[in-house]
Amino acid sequence: MSEEQTNGGERLPKLDFSTFVLSLSHSAFVHLGDVPQPGGESHEKNLALARQTIDILAILCEKTKGNLSGDEERLLEQVLYELRIRYVEVSKGAP
C-alpha cells in the first residue's frame, strides 16, 4: 500500500475503501476493549459505540452491494463477521 506524507512528516496509508473499512473495524475493536485506545489508554469497553460502528459497516455493505471489487467485498464481509462474533462474546462476558 502506498503512503502519503502529512505536514508533520508522519507517513499515513493512502486512503481507499479497504483502508476506510479497516479503520472503522479498528475503532469497533477499540470499543470492544480488544485493543488499546490511541495514546495507550486502558481497554475501556463501550458496547453502544461498538454496535454503532458495526451497524455503520453493515450499512456500507448494503449500500455498496454490486459496486465493490471482489477483494473489497470479501474484506467487508469478513470484518463484519469477526466484529459481530466478538460483539456477542463481549456482551455475554467472554474474555
NORHUUR-V560071 format. One record per helix or strand of 3 or more residues. SS is the DSSP state (H for helix, E for strand). FROM is the first residue (numbers start at 1). TO is the last residue. Records with the same first field share a line. If there is no record, write none. Layout:
SS = FROM-TO, FROM-TO
This chain:
E = 3-5, 11-13
H = 17-31, 47-63, 70-91
